[in-house]
Amino acid sequence: MKVILSFLALIVVAGLGGMIVFLNQQKVSLVLTPPFRGIYYTLPEMPFGLVVVLALLTGILIGYILSLLSKLLR
């Protein structure tokens, strides 16, 4: 039963992520550094929804890794 619920949760999260990307297609460019000798270092333009979904997944991954580390250090 746990596997079925996990699979359904994965489907729902993937669907919501796809919907966010589809509804927010405005292109944005992230500036990574302040200007250094007149040059900005930026990421390539990508849809705003994709930036939001990637930031969410990165936060979840960092939290998961930190929870694993805290369990190992006990």
Secondary structure, DSSP 8 states (H G I E B T S, - for coil): -HHHHHHHHHHHHHHHHHHHHHH---EE--B-S--BTTB--B---EEHHHHHHHHHHHHHHHHHHHHHHHHHT-
